Structure formats: structure tokens, C-alpha cells
Amino acid sequence: MELTQNRKAFLDVIGASEGTSKIPNSDNGYGSLVGGGVFNDYSVHPNPHIWIKSINAFSTASGRYQVLHRFWMTYRKQLNLDLCKGGAFGHEAQDKIALQMLDERRALIAIDSGDFKRAVRLASDCWVSLPGGCQHRPTMTIDYLQKLFICAGGVLK
């Protein structure tokens, strides 16, 4: 899938919303672990099992878009991520996974057309940090995220 300017801007919004892009030494979030830790081996998903008190469960969320290990296992094969520059869980691979997840939710159509609020609604079941998510745990408002989208070069309809 092509990484257009609107798609890149939306991925930046997810990284900001998830809080990964501001974790120190995390390579703009690509090397982040759930809970704020970091990793630097992009050859595979790190598959951490980190206890998250707020949800009373372990999580394997990793990378800029906090991809769970079980999803990475599927996407690794489906998207042939072993051939990605930088490793099977490197920047390119993580971007491809996020774009695939957005495509599966039909959010890419909204992103491409500049319908930011609709794109957020469609993507919010996957990223609970986005407003409208099923777990109602947004970290930023839709208006603030839309400003981030525009600042990252995104164009609204």
C-alpha cells in the first residue's frame, strides 16, 4: 500500500495518540513497548508480557502503533514482512501493518479523501487511545488530533 501524505499524517496521529512517539530513546515510537519501555531489535516483534494495572491484564503491545504479538504473527505472513527493509518489525513493516489494519476498517478511504473525523471513528476500535474507542480511553480530543494531522501535512476535505 502506498504511503501517501494523508496516510503518513494519520500514522503520525496514531503514534501521538498512543503516546509512543514521545517515549525517550524509542526511535519515534517504533521501538516502544507498552508501558513505556523500549527495544532495539527489529528482526521480530519483541512479544513482551507486561502487566498493565489499568486494564488488569498482560499486554504484548509493541511498536509505534502498539501492535499485539498475535496480530503481528498473522500480518507477518500476510504482508511478507520478512522482506521489509529494516527487519520484519522495523519501521516499514510497522507502517504496513498499521495501513493494513486501517484498510480492513475501511478507514483508508476516509483518510485518502480527507474525512479525518470519519477515519478516527473507523479506526477507534483498533486503537483505544483514539476518541470513540470501545474502551472509552482516549488520550486526546478529536479536535487536537485533527490539528496534529494538519501539522503533519494532512489535507482535510
C-alpha positions as CSV (number, residue, x, y, z in Angstrom):
1,M,0.0,0.0,0.0
2,E,1.2,3.4,-0.9
3,L,2.2,5.8,1.9
4,T,0.6,9.0,0.7
5,Q,0.9,12.3,2.6
6,N,-2.5,11.9,4.3
7,R,-1.7,8.3,5.3
8,K,1.6,9.3,6.7
9,A,0.0,12.2,8.6
10,F,-2.7,9.8,10.0
11,L,0.0,7.3,11.1
12,D,1.7,10.3,12.9
13,V,-1.6,10.9,14.7
14,I,-1.8,7.3,15.9
15,G,1.7,7.5,17.2
16,A,0.9,10.7,19.1
17,S,-2.4,9.3,20.4
18,E,-0.8,6.1,21.6
19,G,1.9,8.1,23.2
20,T,4.7,6.1,21.6
21,S,6.3,8.8,19.6
22,K,7.3,10.8,22.7
23,I,8.9,7.9,24.6
24,P,12.6,8.7,25.0
25,N,15.0,6.5,23.0
26,S,12.1,4.8,21.2
27,D,13.1,5.8,17.7
28,N,9.9,7.9,17.3
29,G,7.9,5.2,18.8
30,Y,9.0,2.3,16.6
31,G,11.0,0.8,19.4
32,S,8.4,1.3,22.2
33,L,6.9,-1.3,24.5
34,V,3.5,-1.0,26.2
35,G,4.0,0.8,29.5
36,G,6.9,3.0,28.2
37,G,9.8,0.6,27.8
38,V,11.9,0.3,24.6
39,F,13.5,-2.3,22.4
40,N,16.0,-2.1,19.6
41,D,15.9,-5.5,17.8
42,Y,13.6,-5.0,14.8
43,S,14.1,-8.5,13.4
44,V,11.0,-9.8,15.2
45,H,8.1,-8.5,17.3
46,P,9.6,-8.4,20.9
47,N,6.5,-10.2,22.4
48,P,6.7,-8.7,25.8
49,H,4.3,-9.8,28.5
50,I,3.9,-6.6,30.5
51,W,1.4,-6.3,33.3
52,I,-0.9,-3.2,32.8
53,K,-2.6,-2.3,36.0
54,S,-5.2,-0.1,34.4
55,I,-6.6,-3.0,32.4
56,N,-5.7,-5.7,34.9
57,A,-4.1,-7.8,32.3
58,F,-0.8,-8.6,30.5
59,S,-0.2,-6.9,27.1
60,T,2.2,-7.7,24.2
61,A,1.6,-4.3,22.5
62,S,4.8,-3.0,20.8
63,G,6.0,-0.5,18.3
64,R,4.8,2.8,17.2
65,Y,1.2,1.6,16.7
66,Q,1.2,-0.8,19.7
67,V,0.6,-3.9,17.6
68,L,-0.2,-7.0,19.7
69,H,2.0,-10.1,19.0
70,R,-0.9,-12.3,17.9
71,F,-1.8,-9.8,15.2
72,W,1.9,-9.4,14.1
73,M,2.0,-13.2,13.6
74,T,-0.8,-13.0,11.1
75,Y,0.4,-9.9,9.3
76,R,4.0,-11.1,9.2
77,K,2.9,-13.9,6.8
78,Q,0.1,-12.0,5.0
79,L,2.2,-8.9,4.2
80,N,5.5,-10.8,3.8
81,L,7.2,-8.6,6.4
82,D,10.4,-10.7,6.5
83,L,11.4,-8.9,3.3
84,C,10.9,-5.4,4.7
85,K,13.9,-3.1,4.9
86,G,14.9,-2.7,8.5
87,G,13.6,-6.0,9.7
88,A,10.3,-7.9,10.0
89,F,9.2,-5.5,12.7
90,G,11.1,-2.4,11.5
91,H,9.6,1.0,10.5
92,E,8.4,-0.1,7.1
93,A,6.9,-3.3,8.5
94,Q,5.1,-1.5,11.3
95,D,3.7,1.1,8.9
96,K,2.5,-1.7,6.6
97,I,0.7,-3.4,9.5
98,A,-1.0,-0.1,10.5
99,L,-2.1,0.6,7.0
100,Q,-3.5,-2.9,6.6
101,M,-5.4,-2.5,9.9
102,L,-6.8,0.8,8.7
103,D,-7.7,-0.7,5.3
104,E,-9.6,-3.6,7.0
105,R,-11.7,-1.0,8.8
106,R,-12.3,1.0,5.6
107,A,-10.5,3.9,7.2
108,L,-8.1,4.4,4.4
109,I,-10.9,5.6,2.1
110,A,-11.7,8.3,4.7
111,I,-8.1,9.2,5.2
112,D,-7.4,9.5,1.5
113,S,-10.5,11.7,1.0
114,G,-9.5,14.0,3.9
115,D,-12.5,12.9,6.1
116,F,-10.4,12.9,9.3
117,K,-13.2,12.5,11.8
118,R,-14.7,9.6,10.0
119,A,-11.3,7.9,9.7
120,V,-10.8,8.3,13.5
121,R,-14.3,6.8,14.2
122,L,-13.4,3.8,11.9
123,A,-10.0,3.3,13.4
124,S,-11.0,3.8,17.1
125,D,-12.0,0.1,17.6
126,C,-8.4,-0.8,16.9
127,W,-6.6,2.0,18.8
128,V,-8.4,2.7,22.1
129,S,-6.4,5.9,22.5
130,L,-8.5,7.4,19.7
131,P,-11.7,9.1,20.6
132,G,-14.8,6.9,20.1
133,G,-12.9,3.7,21.0
134,C,-14.8,0.8,22.6
135,Q,-12.9,1.1,25.8
136,H,-13.5,4.9,26.1
137,R,-9.9,5.7,27.0
138,P,-9.0,8.5,24.5
139,T,-5.9,10.4,25.5
140,M,-6.5,13.4,23.2
141,T,-9.6,15.1,21.8
142,I,-10.6,14.8,18.2
143,D,-10.0,18.5,17.6
144,Y,-6.5,18.3,18.9
145,L,-5.7,15.2,16.8
146,Q,-7.1,16.9,13.7
147,K,-4.7,19.8,14.3
148,L,-1.9,17.2,14.6
149,F,-3.0,15.7,11.3
150,I,-2.9,19.1,9.6
151,C,0.5,19.9,11.1
152,A,1.9,16.6,9.8
153,G,0.8,17.6,6.3
154,G,-2.6,16.0,6.2
155,V,-5.2,17.7,4.0
156,L,-8.9,17.8,5.0
157,K,-11.8,17.6,2.5
